[in-house]
Amino acid sequence: MSFDYDKLINRPVASVEHTYTARDSILYALGVGLARDPMDRKELPFVYETGQKVMPTQASVLGGSGSLRDSGVVWAKVLHASESLQLHRPLPAKGTVVGRGRITSILDKGPKVGALIISERALTDKDSGELLATVVHSLMARGNGGFGGPSGPSPAVAKVPESAPDRHCDLPTSPSQALLYRLSGDWNPLHADPAAAAAVGFERPILHGLCTYGVVCHALLKSLCDYDPARLKRFDARFTSPVYPGETIRTEIWGSRGEVLFRATVPERGVVVLNNGLAVID
């Protein structure tokens, strides 16, 4: 199927019911590095069914529709550009959620850059109908630019200050972290198979972008929220470089309440892996 802007932007997206268990929530938390120290009583509730807490970024892996399947997108050239998460209330540890998604814009950034595809998903609790989260997901389809569609305006992004951060939080990743995180639903072989990684130019499998996103969320919960997920109301970031499992993710933070700015680096290589971060914290 060829890439057709008019058909894709007007394509209806079916609602998706997603039932998850306490075990799934524990697996997600382990996948983004919680409870590396099993004696840490502030992290334990995320991986233990008694008084269980849920990582806010788990909303990003719930209720997805796969709305771009059979769309003409060249998947081998797709990059995850950014993720925005608005939390309306804490996620329950288990339940059934309904994801209602739509493609909000497709921007033609030219044949050398690609097509920026932005979608939005509202996540509601099936039983109560309460809105839990709104997820905005942006992909850069590098093989689909130059189709003749609108080029902008691009979504505004937060600007991280040039001054030194107010604080930073270093969190290690494990060499097998991508293999654990993929059990939350992203089975892309790029994150598991050395041959698949080498085929697209990586020396070894890379960490999922949304796993990095979850690790940085952990850093903010640890540094600013005393591990209370209800205090995090918004969490936005742009993906700029991959992380190799086993590296350290350093989250640099400006501010402590209200609108907080952040970015994440890998100190071992001196690269920025998440940028233009904006969180809203009560």
C-alpha positions in Angstrom: 0.0 0.0 0.0 1.3 3.5 -0.9 1.5 6.3 1.6 -1.7 8.4 1.0 -2.0 11.5 3.1 -5.7 12.1 2.6 -6.6 8.5 3.5 -4.3 8.4 6.5 -5.3 11.7 8.1 -9.0 10.7 7.7 -8.6 7.1 8.7 -11.0 6.0 11.5 -9.2 4.4 14.4 -11.0 1.7 16.3 -11.2 1.8 20.1 -9.1 -0.7 21.9 -9.8 -2.5 25.1 -6.8 -3.5 27.1 -7.0 -5.6 30.2 -3.9 -5.7 32.3 -3.1 -7.3 35.7 -1.1 -6.5 38.8 1.6 -8.8 37.3 1.8 -6.6 34.2 2.2 -3.5 36.2 5.0 -5.1 38.2 6.7 -6.3 35.0 6.5 -2.8 33.6 8.1 -1.3 36.7 10.9 -3.9 36.7 11.4 -3.2 33.0 12.1 0.5 33.6 14.5 -0.3 36.5 12.5 0.0 39.7 13.5 -2.0 42.8 17.1 -2.7 41.7 17.6 -2.6 45.5 14.9 -4.9 46.8 15.3 -3.4 50.3 14.4 0.1 49.1 11.0 0.5 50.7 10.0 3.5 48.5 10.5 1.5 45.3 9.1 -1.8 46.6 5.4 -0.8 46.2 5.8 -0.6 42.4 6.8 -4.2 42.2 4.8 -5.7 45.1 1.1 -6.4 45.1 0.5 -5.1 48.6 -0.3 -1.4 48.4 0.8 -1.4 44.8 1.7 1.8 43.0 1.9 2.2 39.2 4.5 4.0 37.2 2.7 6.9 35.3 4.5 6.1 32.1 2.8 2.7 31.9 0.0 4.6 30.3 2.2 4.9 27.1 2.0 1.1 26.6 -1.8 0.7 27.3 -4.6 0.8 24.8 -2.6 1.4 21.6 -4.3 0.7 18.3 -1.6 0.1 15.8 -3.4 2.6 13.6 -0.5 2.9 11.1 -0.5 -0.7 10.0 -1.0 -1.1 6.3 -0.5 2.7 5.8 2.4 2.7 3.5 4.8 3.8 6.2 8.3 2.5 5.6 8.7 1.0 9.1 12.5 0.2 8.7 13.1 4.0 8.6 10.7 5.0 11.4 12.1 6.8 14.5 10.1 7.6 17.7 10.3 11.4 17.7 8.6 12.4 21.0 6.1 11.4 23.6 3.7 13.5 25.7 1.7 12.2 28.6 -1.0 14.0 30.6 -2.1 12.2 33.7 -5.6 12.9 34.9 -5.5 10.5 37.8 -3.2 7.7 38.9 -3.4 4.4 37.0 -5.0 1.5 38.8 -2.7 -1.4 39.4 -5.0 -3.6 37.3 -8.1 -3.3 35.2 -9.5 -2.8 31.7 -8.8 0.5 29.9 -10.2 1.7 26.6 -7.9 3.6 24.2 -9.5 5.9 21.7 -7.0 7.3 19.3 -6.8 9.5 16.3 -4.1 10.9 14.0 -4.0 14.6 14.6 -1.5 15.7 11.9 1.0 14.6 9.3 3.7 17.1 8.4 5.9 16.8 5.3 9.4 17.7 6.3 10.8 16.8 2.9 12.4 13.7 1.4 15.6 14.2 3.3 13.9 14.3 6.7 10.6 12.5 6.5 6.9 12.7 7.5 6.2 13.7 11.1 3.1 11.7 12.1 1.4 12.8 15.4 -1.4 10.8 17.1 -3.4 11.3 20.2 -4.9 8.6 22.5 -7.4 9.1 25.3 -7.2 6.3 27.9 -10.3 5.7 30.0 -11.2 3.2 32.7 -13.8 0.8 31.2 -15.9 0.4 34.3 -16.1 4.0 35.5 -15.6 5.8 32.2 -13.1 8.1 34.0 -10.4 9.6 31.8 -7.0 8.3 33.1 -4.5 9.8 30.7 -4.0 11.4 27.3 -1.0 10.3 25.3 0.5 12.2 22.3 2.8 10.1 20.2 5.0 11.4 17.4 6.9 9.4 14.8 9.3 10.5 12.1 8.7 8.3 9.1 12.0 9.0 7.3 11.1 7.0 4.2 7.9 9.0 3.6 8.9 12.6 3.3 8.2 14.6 0.1 4.6 13.5 -0.3 3.4 17.1 -0.9 1.4 17.6 2.3 1.6 20.5 4.8 5.0 21.2 6.3 4.0 22.9 9.6 3.7 24.4 12.0 5.6 21.8 14.1 4.5 21.3 17.7 6.2 23.7 20.2 8.8 22.1 22.5 10.1 23.2 25.9 13.5 24.8 26.0 16.0 23.5 28.5 18.0 26.3 30.1 21.7 26.8 29.3 22.5 27.2 33.0 23.6 24.3 35.1 20.8 22.1 36.3 19.5 22.5 39.9 20.0 18.8 40.5 20.6 15.5 38.6 19.8 11.9 39.2 21.9 9.0 37.9 20.1 5.7 37.3 21.9 2.6 35.9 20.4 0.3 33.3 21.2 -3.4 33.1 22.7 -5.1 30.1 19.5 -7.2 29.8 17.1 -4.4 30.4 15.7 -4.2 26.9 15.0 -8.0 27.0 12.9 -7.4 30.2 11.2 -4.2 29.0 10.1 -5.8 25.7 7.8 -8.1 27.7 5.5 -5.1 28.2 4.6 -5.3 24.5 7.2 -3.9 22.2 8.7 -7.0 20.4 10.8 -5.1 17.8 13.9 -7.3 17.2 16.1 -4.2 17.1 16.0 -4.3 20.9 16.9 -8.0 21.2 18.6 -9.4 18.1 22.2 -8.3 17.5 21.8 -9.1 13.8 18.7 -6.8 13.5 20.6 -4.0 15.4 23.6 -4.4 13.1 21.4 -4.2 10.0 20.4 -0.6 10.8 23.8 0.5 12.0 23.9 -0.2 15.7 26.8 -2.1 17.3 24.3 -4.0 19.5 20.6 -3.9 20.5 19.4 -0.6 21.8 17.1 0.2 24.7 13.5 1.1 23.7 12.9 4.8 23.6 9.9 4.4 25.9 12.0 2.4 28.3 14.4 5.4 28.5 11.3 7.6 29.0 10.2 5.4 31.9 13.7 5.5 33.5 13.6 9.3 33.4 10.1 9.4 34.9 11.5 7.2 37.7 14.3 9.9 38.2 11.7 12.6 38.6 9.5 10.6 41.0 12.7 9.8 43.0 14.1 13.4 43.0 10.9 15.5 43.3 7.9 13.5 44.2 9.0 11.2 47.0 7.8 8.3 44.8 4.2 9.6 44.8 2.9 9.0 41.2 -0.2 11.2 41.9 2.0 14.3 42.0 3.1 13.9 38.3 0.5 15.5 36.1 2.4 15.8 32.8 5.5 14.3 31.3 6.8 15.3 27.8 10.1 14.6 26.1 11.7 14.4 22.7 13.9 11.4 21.8 17.4 12.5 20.5 19.7 9.4 20.7 19.5 5.8 21.7 20.7 4.2 25.0 22.7 1.0 25.0 21.5 -1.4 27.8 24.0 -1.3 30.6 24.7 2.5 30.4 23.8 5.1 33.0 21.0 7.6 32.3 21.6 10.9 34.0 18.5 13.1 34.3 19.3 16.8 34.7 16.5 18.8 36.3 15.6 22.5 36.5 12.9 23.4 39.0 11.1 21.4 41.7 7.3 22.2 41.5 4.9 23.4 38.9 6.6 23.3 35.4 9.9 21.5 35.7 12.3 21.2 32.8 14.6 18.3 32.2 16.9 16.4 29.8 18.7 13.1 30.0 22.2 12.2 29.0 24.5 9.1 29.0 27.6 10.3 30.8 29.7 7.4 29.4 29.3 8.7 25.9 28.5 12.4 26.5 25.3 12.3 24.5 21.8 13.7 25.1 19.2 10.9 24.8 16.1 12.8 25.8 15.7 16.5 25.4 13.1 19.4 25.7 11.6 17.7 28.7 8.7 19.3 30.5 7.0 17.9 33.6 4.2 19.3 35.7 4.5 18.4 39.4 2.1 19.2 42.2 
